[in-house]
């Protein structure tokens, strides 16, 4: 049985003729995804020890990663005294660049059929590279400008590992089901996001106070003044019942994307020393709002009305704080 529209296979095929550095690869991947004809593949049968070990590894990694995100370990936090220079901006950028390129190299393969015996070992190598990137982020204190971006990268790396569990399960069961196809599409989407975040880290530069403030004011206007958040913030619990869940999920995704864009802009034009404390507060509130969106999405999927209402209240609170943060920064210059 063929799986239609195999995005993951197409993504890996797109990498075959492309050589790092990452900026070239990023452009090629984005172009390929836009122009893809989404050719199908047949997943292979897997019964090997590699498969069993991979699943155990992935489950352990996902449990650690997701729990860390939910319990606040990924929140922006001030560096302990004496550790402000634990890793320099250049060292952090070099680490991200190296991990990103290894991640892309490890994903440079195509799974074609149930009979392709190289497929699952290659998936294991790809996930090892994903884990290496996640572990480097976990054991490093990022420079102040990268604190929120660091949290986003951790989340997306954990999602790659989580989606791969479903992807491997599709191989093991030899069933081209909707869950397997959804996992395939989700993995491609996460890879594209990670490429963008890594590119932001590499392109980051110190901005002047006026340039940074202007960027913050612009992003605040887009988020709070152009109506992106309003459909979700004004939602009532009743309108997010089962029959409205897809609409709610779309609204949550739109807000989450805008929060990511805001965080990325803070990296591209990073705050000068004179605005470092205000920037830290803004980053913390952006990540808290992002986590509120995650909580809401999970609640909608689970039909958890109380959880949705709790997440919505937190989102409203954090958006108000983001508004105050941005207004304060904008009024400084």
VOPAGU-2260 file (C-alpha; in pm, 1 decimal, decimal comma):
REM VOPAGU-2260
SITE   aa  ch    i         X         Y         Z
SITE  UNK   A    0       0,0       0,0       0,0
SITE  UNK   A    1     133,9     342,2     -91,6
SITE  UNK   A    2     111,7     646,0     133,8
SITE  UNK   A    3       1,7     945,4     -71,7
SITE  UNK   A    4     171,0    1281,3     -40,0
SITE  UNK   A    5     480,7    1162,2     149,0
SITE  UNK   A    6     630,0    1488,2     264,0
SITE  UNK   A    7     906,8    1335,3     471,2
SITE  UNK   A    8    1038,4    1125,0     183,2
SITE  UNK   A    9    1018,3    1426,7     -47,6
SITE  UNK   A   10    1199,0    1644,3     205,3
SITE  UNK   A   11    1484,1    1395,5     233,7
SITE  UNK   A   12    1501,3    1352,8    -143,6
SITE  UNK   A   13    1531,6    1729,7    -172,7
SITE  UNK   A   14    1842,1    1724,5      46,6
SITE  UNK   A   15    2033,4    1471,0    -163,7
SITE  UNK   A   16    2176,9    1716,9    -413,0
SITE  UNK   A   17    2230,0    2000,5    -168,8
SITE  UNK   A   18    2544,8    2061,5      31,9
SITE  UNK   A   19    2568,6    2274,9     347,3
SITE  UNK   A   20    2619,9    2552,3     454,0
SITE  UNK   A   21    2272,9    2579,3     598,7
SITE  UNK   A   22    2159,5    2903,2     425,8
SITE  UNK   A   23    2183,2    2731,4      85,2
SITE  UNK   A   24    2005,9    2426,1     218,1
SITE  UNK   A   25    1731,6    2629,1     379,2
SITE  UNK   A   26    1646,8    2802,7      53,5
SITE  UNK   A   27    1651,8    2475,7    -139,1
SITE  UNK   A   28    1430,9    2298,3     113,1
SITE  UNK   A   29    1173,8    2578,2     121,8
SITE  UNK   A   30    1162,0    2587,8    -258,2
SITE  UNK   A   31    1130,4    2211,1    -280,4
SITE  UNK   A   32     847,0    2205,8     -28,0
SITE  UNK   A   33     660,1    2472,8    -220,5
SITE  UNK   A   34     702,4    2293,4    -554,2
SITE  UNK   A   35     671,3    1936,6    -426,2
SITE  UNK   A   36     449,0    1689,9    -606,5
SITE  UNK   A   37     441,5    1476,3    -290,8
SITE  UNK   A   38     522,3    1137,6    -440,9
SITE  UNK   A   39     415,8     831,6    -242,8
SITE  UNK   A   40     611,4     560,7     -63,2
SITE  UNK   A   41     546,9     222,7      91,0
SITE  UNK   A   42     672,5     187,6     449,3
SITE  UNK   A   43     892,9    -114,9     521,8
SITE  UNK   A   44     834,4    -394,9     770,8
SITE  UNK   A   45    1053,0    -359,7    1079,8
SITE  UNK   A   46    1125,7    -623,1    1339,6
SITE  UNK   A   47    1487,0    -547,3    1422,1
SITE  UNK   A   48    1658,7    -467,0    1748,5
SITE  UNK   A   49    1734,9    -124,2    1606,0
SITE  UNK   A   50    1363,1     -54,4    1586,5
SITE  UNK   A   51    1304,1    -150,9    1947,3
SITE  UNK   A   52    1597,1      53,9    2072,1
SITE  UNK   A   53    1489,1     352,6    1866,2
SITE  UNK   A   54    1139,2     353,2    2009,7
SITE  UNK   A   55    1273,8     328,7    2367,2
SITE  UNK   A   56    1516,9     612,2    2298,8
SITE  UNK   A   57    1250,2     832,1    2145,4
SITE  UNK   A   58     999,8     774,2    2423,8
SITE  UNK   A   59    1259,5     860,1    2689,6
SITE  UNK   A   60    1364,8    1173,8    2505,0
SITE  UNK   A   61    1008,8    1290,2    2449,1
SITE  UNK   A   62     912,5    1235,3    2812,5
SITE  UNK   A   63    1210,0    1443,6    2927,9
SITE  UNK   A   64    1158,4    1713,6    2665,9
SITE  UNK   A   65     784,0    1754,5    2705,1
SITE  UNK   A   66     795,8    1744,0    3085,3
SITE  UNK   A   67    1069,5    2006,8    3085,7
SITE  UNK   A   68     856,2    2233,1    2866,8
SITE  UNK   A   69     538,4    2184,7    3071,8
SITE  UNK   A   70     711,5    2217,8    3410,2
SITE  UNK   A   71     886,0    2541,2    3324,1
SITE  UNK   A   72    1241,5    2417,1    3269,8
SITE  UNK   A   73    1237,4    2584,5    2929,6
SITE  UNK   A   74    1123,7    2921,0    3060,7
SITE  UNK   A   75    1358,9    3214,4    3014,4
SITE  UNK   A   76    1551,0    3260,0    3335,6
SITE  UNK   A   77    1834,4    3488,4    3450,5
SITE  UNK   A   78    2180,7    3337,1    3455,1
SITE  UNK   A   79    2324,8    3250,8    3796,8
SITE  UNK   A   80    2580,8    3493,5    3936,0
SITE  UNK   A   81    2921,6    3435,2    3783,1
SITE  UNK   A   82    2782,7    3248,6    3481,6
SITE  UNK   A   83    2684,5    3543,3    3265,0
SITE  UNK   A   84    2968,7    3455,9    3028,0
SITE  UNK   A   85    2919,1    3078,8    3044,7
SITE  UNK   A   86    2892,3    3074,2    2665,9
SITE  UNK   A   87    2958,3    3363,2    2430,9
SITE  UNK   A   88    2736,0    3471,6    2146,3
SITE  UNK   A   89    2985,6    3340,5    1890,4
SITE  UNK   A   90    3024,6    3009,2    2074,0
SITE  UNK   A   91    2647,7    2966,6    2092,9
SITE  UNK   A   92    2606,7    3047,6    1723,6
SITE  UNK   A   93    2880,0    2799,3    1634,6
SITE  UNK   A   94    2714,4    2528,8    1846,1
SITE  UNK   A   95    2374,9    2584,6    1680,3
SITE  UNK   A   96    2528,4    2591,2    1333,3
SITE  UNK   A   97    2715,2    2265,5    1393,7
SITE  UNK   A   98    2414,7    2087,0    1540,0
SITE  UNK   A   99    2189,9    2214,5    1262,0
SITE  UNK   A  100    2421,8    2091,8     987,4
SITE  UNK   A  101    2459,7    1749,4    1150,3
SITE  UNK   A  102    2080,3    1735,3    1184,4
SITE  UNK   A  103    2040,9    1802,9     811,7
SITE  UNK   A  104    2312,5    1559,5     706,3
SITE  UNK   A  105    2157,9    1284,1     921,2
SITE  UNK   A  106    1818,7    1347,7     757,2
SITE  UNK   A  107    1963,5    1323,8     405,8
SITE  UNK   A  108    1803,7     992,5     309,5
SITE  UNK   A  109    1483,8     858,0     154,9
SITE  UNK   A  110    1262,4     577,5     283,8
SITE  UNK   A  111    1111,1     401,5     -16,7
SITE  UNK   A  112     944,1      71,0      74,3
SITE  UNK   A  113     883,8    -200,3     330,7
SITE  UNK   A  114    1182,4    -380,8     177,9
SITE  UNK   A  115    1423,0     -90,3     228,5
SITE  UNK   A  116    1628,7    -235,2     514,1
SITE  UNK   A  117    1840,1      78,8     548,9
SITE  UNK   A  118    1543,4     296,7     634,0
SITE  UNK   A  119    1499,0     248,9    1007,0
SITE  UNK   A  120    1871,9     255,0    1091,7
SITE  UNK   A  121    1885,4     586,8     906,1
SITE  UNK   A  122    1589,1     712,4    1109,2
SITE  UNK   A  123    1779,1     612,5    1424,2
SITE  UNK   A  124    2082,9     812,9    1312,2
SITE  UNK   A  125    1862,0    1111,9    1234,3
SITE  UNK   A  126    1704,9    1097,2    1578,2
SITE  UNK   A  127    2048,0    1067,4    1737,9
SITE  UNK   A  128    2140,2    1396,1    1570,9
SITE  UNK   A  129    1815,0    1548,8    1697,6
SITE  UNK   A  130    1893,4    1432,9    2050,8
SITE  UNK   A  131    2247,8    1570,0    2026,4
SITE  UNK   A  132    2110,3    1914,2    1936,8
SITE  UNK   A  133    1858,5    1897,2    2221,0
SITE  UNK   A  134    2123,7    1785,7    2469,9
SITE  UNK   A  135    2356,6    2070,7    2368,1
SITE  UNK   A  136    2076,1    2318,4    2432,5
SITE  UNK   A  137    1992,9    2157,0    2766,8
SITE  UNK   A  138    2346,8    2177,5    2902,2
SITE  UNK   A  139    2430,5    2527,1    2778,2
SITE  UNK   A  140    2327,5    2860,9    2926,1
SITE  UNK   A  141    2236,0    3073,5    2623,5
SITE  UNK   A  142    2340,0    3436,4    2593,6
SITE  UNK   A  143    2059,2    3670,2    2696,9
SITE  UNK   A  144    1943,9    3747,2    2343,6
SITE  UNK   A  145    1885,1    3375,8    2270,1
SITE  UNK   A  146    1695,8    3271,1    2584,6
SITE  UNK   A  147    1346,7    3262,3    2429,1
SITE  UNK   A  148    1475,6    3127,8    2095,9
SITE  UNK   A  149    1651,9    2851,7    2288,2
SITE  UNK   A  150    1318,4    2752,8    2443,8
SITE  UNK   A  151    1151,4    2739,4    2102,2
SITE  UNK   A  152    1425,8    2518,8    1957,9
SITE  UNK   A  153    1391,5    2277,6    2249,4
SITE  UNK   A  154    1019,4    2251,4    2194,1
SITE  UNK   A  155    1046,5    2187,4    1819,6
SITE  UNK   A  156    1323,9    1929,9    1863,0
SITE  UNK   A  157    1108,3    1744,3    2117,2
SITE  UNK   A  158     820,3    1751,7    1868,7
SITE  UNK   A  159    1039,6    1596,8    1596,6
SITE  UNK   A  160    1117,7    1308,2    1829,7
SITE  UNK   A  161     752,2    1272,5    1929,3
SITE  UNK   A  162     631,3    1268,0    1569,2
SITE  UNK   A  163     895,1    1011,2    1477,0
SITE  UNK   A  164     739,9     765,7    1721,9
SITE  UNK   A  165     424,8     767,9    1509,0
SITE  UNK   A  166     630,9     758,0    1190,3
SITE  UNK   A  167     822,0     446,6    1303,0
SITE  UNK   A  168     498,2     284,9    1419,3
SITE  UNK   A  169     362,7     320,7    1065,3
SITE  UNK   A  170     661,8     124,9     936,6
SITE  UNK   A  171     625,4    -146,5    1199,5
SITE  UNK   A  172     256,8    -203,9    1130,9
SITE  UNK   A  173     291,3    -173,7     751,9
SITE  UNK   A  174     -21,0      40,4     755,8
SITE  UNK   A  175     -37,6     361,0     553,5
SITE  UNK   A  176    -282,4     518,2     793,4
SITE  UNK   A  177    -378,3     878,3     861,5
SITE  UNK   A  178    -168,9     891,2    1175,9
SITE  UNK   A  179     144,0     793,9     985,9
SITE  UNK   A  180      80,5    1050,6     714,0
SITE  UNK   A  181       9,0    1319,6     973,1
SITE  UNK   A  182     334,2    1237,7    1151,0
SITE  UNK   A  183     523,1    1258,4     822,6
SITE  UNK   A  184     380,6    1601,6     744,6
SITE  UNK   A  185     443,1    1721,4    1100,1
SITE  UNK   A  186     809,2    1616,8    1090,5
SITE  UNK   A  187     866,8    1813,4     770,8
SITE  UNK   A  188     699,8    2119,5     922,2
SITE  UNK   A  189     918,3    2097,1    1233,5
SITE  UNK   A  190    1233,6    2061,1    1024,1
SITE  UNK   A  191    1150,1    2375,9     830,9
SITE  UNK   A  192    1087,0    2566,4    1155,4
SITE  UNK   A  193    1415,3    2446,1    1306,1
SITE  UNK   A  194    1601,6    2557,5     995,9
SITE  UNK   A  195    1449,8    2901,6    1031,9
SITE  UNK   A  196    1533,1    2926,5    1402,9
SITE  UNK   A  197    1891,6    2815,1    1345,1
SITE  UNK   A  198    1920,1    3075,4    1070,3
SITE  UNK   A  199    1792,8    3342,8    1308,5
SITE  UNK   A  200    2059,0    3248,8    1561,5
SITE  UNK   A  201    2333,9    3270,0    1301,1
SITE  UNK   A  202    2212,4    3603,6    1164,4
SITE  UNK   A  203    2165,2    3768,3    1504,6
SITE  UNK   A  204    2323,9    4108,3    1553,5
SITE  UNK   A  205    2324,8    4377,3    1819,3
SITE  UNK   A  206    2078,2    4654,2    1741,8
SITE  UNK   A  207    2083,0    5014,6    1846,3
SITE  UNK   A  208    1837,7    5122,3    2113,9
SITE  UNK   A  209    1623,1    5301,7    1857,4
SITE  UNK   A  210    1625,1    5013,3    1608,3
SITE  UNK   A  211    1540,2    4758,5    1876,6
SITE  UNK   A  212    1261,0    4972,9    2021,5
SITE  UNK   A  213    1113,3    5036,2    1677,2
SITE  UNK   A  214    1111,9    4663,7    1602,5
SITE  UNK   A  215     939,2    4583,4    1932,0
SITE  UNK   A  216     673,6    4849,1    1872,3
SITE  UNK   A  217     610,8    4714,0    1522,2
SITE  UNK   A  218     569,9    4356,2    1641,8
SITE  UNK   A  219     342,4    4471,6    1922,1
SITE  UNK   A  220     124,2    4649,4    1665,6
SITE  UNK   A  221     107,2    4341,5    1443,8
SITE  UNK   A  222      17,5    4114,7    1732,9
SITE  UNK   A  223    -218,7    4329,9    1935,3
SITE  UNK   A  224    -328,8    4597,6    1692,3
SITE  UNK   A  225    -394,0    4406,4    1371,9
SITE  UNK   A  226    -640,7    4154,0    1505,5
SITE  UNK   A  227    -427,8    3838,8    1489,7
SITE  UNK   A  228    -495,5    3756,6    1852,3
SITE  UNK   A  229    -845,4    3894,3    1879,9
SITE  UNK   A  230   -1045,8    3596,4    1742,4
SITE  UNK   A  231    -885,6    3369,6    2002,3
SITE  UNK   A  232    -874,2    3609,2    2296,6
SITE  UNK   A  233   -1243,4    3686,7    2254,5
SITE  UNK   A  234   -1341,2    3319,9    2227,1
SITE  UNK   A  235   -1585,1    3181,0    2481,0
SITE  UNK   A  236   -1556,4    2829,6    2610,5
SITE  UNK   A  237   -1875,2    2725,1    2431,2
SITE  UNK   A  238   -1736,5    2825,7    2090,4
SITE  UNK   A  239   -1447,5    2583,0    2138,5
SITE  UNK   A  240   -1666,0    2278,1    2184,9
SITE  UNK   A  241   -1610,2    1976,2    1961,8
SITE  UNK   A  242   -1790,8    2119,9    1658,7
SITE  UNK   A  243   -1573,5    2432,9    1669,7
SITE  UNK   A  244   -1243,5    2264,9    1764,2
SITE  UNK   A  245   -1079,3    2296,5    1417,9
SITE  UNK   A  246   -1147,5    2671,0    1414,5
SITE  UNK   A  247   -1004,1    2709,2    1763,3
SITE  UNK   A  248    -694,0    2508,9    1672,8
SITE  UNK   A  249    -637,7    2734,2    1371,0
SITE  UNK   A  250    -674,4    3045,9    1586,4
SITE  UNK   A  251    -429,0    2907,8    1842,1
SITE  UNK   A  252    -180,7    2822,8    1566,1
SITE  UNK   A  253    -206,3    3177,6    1428,4
SITE  UNK   A  254    -127,2    3332,0    1767,2
SITE  UNK   A  255     154,7    3086,0    1828,6
SITE  UNK   A  256     308,9    3171,9    1491,7
SITE  UNK   A  257     291,6    3542,4    1571,2
SITE  UNK   A  258     459,1    3482,1    1907,7
SITE  UNK   A  259     737,4    3290,4    1733,0
SITE  UNK   A  260     779,3    3574,6    1483,8
SITE  UNK   A  261     805,1    3824,6    1770,3
SITE  UNK   A  262    1070,9    3611,3    1943,7
SITE  UNK   A  263    1267,0    3569,3    1621,9
SITE  UNK   A  264    1271,3    3942,9    1562,2
SITE  UNK   A  265    1412,9    3998,6    1910,6
SITE  UNK   A  266    1704,1    3777,3    1806,4
SITE  UNK   A  267    1765,1    3935,3    1467,4
SITE  UNK   A  268    1784,6    4286,2    1618,1
SITE  UNK   A  269    1890,2    4211,6    1974,1
SITE  UNK   A  270    1858,5    4454,5    2261,6
SITE  UNK   A  271    2147,8    4680,7    2359,6
SITE  UNK   A  272    2276,2    4664,0    2715,8
SITE  UNK   A  273    2065,3    4965,3    2813,7
SITE  UNK   A  274    1745,3    4768,8    2742,2
SITE  UNK   A  275    1863,6    4424,0    2852,9
SITE  UNK   A  276    1636,1    4398,1    3158,4
SITE  UNK   A  277    1327,4    4508,4    2966,7
SITE  UNK   A  278    1414,0    4265,3    2689,6
SITE  UNK   A  279    1443,9    3980,3    2941,1
SITE  UNK   A  280    1097,8    4057,7    3077,7
SITE  UNK   A  281     949,9    4068,9    2726,9
SITE  UNK   A  282    1110,7    3737,1    2632,2
SITE  UNK   A  283     976,7    3570,7    2947,3
SITE  UNK   A  284     622,3    3692,7    2879,2
SITE  UNK   A  285     636,3    3582,9    2514,7
SITE  UNK   A  286     736,7    3229,8    2614,7
SITE  UNK   A  287     466,4    3219,6    2883,9
SITE  UNK   A  288     206,9    3321,5    2624,5
SITE  UNK   A  289     341,5    3054,8    2390,5
SITE  UNK   A  290     304,7    2790,8    2660,9
SITE  UNK   A  291     -50,8    2909,3    2722,9
SITE  UNK   A  292    -125,2    2841,1    2354,8
SITE  UNK   A  293      17,3    2491,7    2391,3
SITE  UNK   A  294    -201,9    2428,9    2695,2
SITE  UNK   A  295    -508,6    2551,6    2509,3
SITE  UNK   A  296    -437,1    2336,1    2203,6
SITE  UNK   A  297    -393,6    2027,9    2421,1
SITE  UNK   A  298    -715,4    2106,7    2606,0
SITE  UNK   A  299    -914,8    2150,1    2284,6
SITE  UNK   A  300    -782,5    1818,0    2151,1
SITE  UNK   A  301    -872,8    1643,8    2476,5
SITE  UNK   A  302   -1212,2    1812,4    2512,5
SITE  UNK   A  303   -1091,5    1958,9    2842,2
SITE  UNK   A  304   -1304,5    2269,4    2894,4
SITE  UNK   A  305   -1145,6    2359,9    3228,0
SITE  UNK   A  306    -797,1    2328,2    3081,3
SITE  UNK   A  307    -894,9    2543,4    2785,9
SITE  UNK   A  308   -1036,7    2814,5    3009,8
SITE  UNK   A  309    -723,7    2810,9    3228,4
SITE  UNK   A  310    -497,8    2842,2    2925,3
SITE  UNK   A  311    -712,0    3120,6    2779,3
SITE  UNK   A  312    -695,2    3317,7    3103,9
SITE  UNK   A  313    -317,0    3280,8    3108,8
SITE  UNK   A  314    -291,3    3389,6    2745,2
SITE  UNK   A  315    -496,7    3701,8    2809,3
SITE  UNK   A  316    -279,2    3783,4    3110,2
SITE  UNK   A  317      43,8    3735,0    2918,1
SITE  UNK   A  318     -73,6    3934,7    2615,7
SITE  UNK   A  319    -149,1    4223,9    2850,4
SITE  UNK   A  320     202,0    4193,5    2992,1
SITE  UNK   A  321     353,5    4181,4    2643,1
SITE  UNK   A  322     160,3    4497,4    2558,6
SITE  UNK   A  323     297,4    4668,4    2870,4
SITE  UNK   A  324     651,7    4544,4    2801,9
SITE  UNK   A  325     647,0    4670,8    2444,7
SITE  UNK   A  326     492,0    5004,0    2540,8
SITE  UNK   A  327     758,9    5049,9    2807,8
SITE  UNK   A  328    1037,7    4972,0    2561,1
SITE  UNK   A  329     888,0    5195,8    2294,3
SITE  UNK   A  330     853,5    5481,3    2541,3
SITE  UNK   A  331    1220,1    5455,1    2628,8
SITE  UNK   A  332    1319,9    5591,7    2286,5
